Amino acid sequence: MAISFVVSCCALIHPLTKQLNFVESLKVTFDPCQILADRVRALLEQGNALDCVDPNMGNYPEDEVLPVLKLALVCTSQIPSSRPSTTEVVQILQVISTPVPQRLEGF
């Protein structure tokens, strides 16, 4: 379930999903989740995390983009045992959405 949730999050923020409809029309066998994950991974490696965000999204917390995308990549791991559980995903998302000063209070 966690993998579906995070892939859906990536699909919502990444404009590549619109391009996948074209690829689908070519009747090519592919895994859209893997194509999206590969594209996001490439952008992250280039240091272009914000390029993963659909410009139509409007305002969003930029400091949350990178950790959410990294979480999405972990959730789409080819090795199922490497993926976090739904509970772990929710906990990680709660930490990501917590303002930085509050995160540091626990230390």
Secondary structure, 3 states (H helix, E strand, C coil): CHHHHHHHHHHHHCCHHHHHHHHHHCCCCCCHHHHHHHHHHHHHHCCCHHHHCCHHHCCCCHHHHHHHHHHHHHHCCCCHHHCCCHHHHHHHHHHHHCCHHHHHCCC
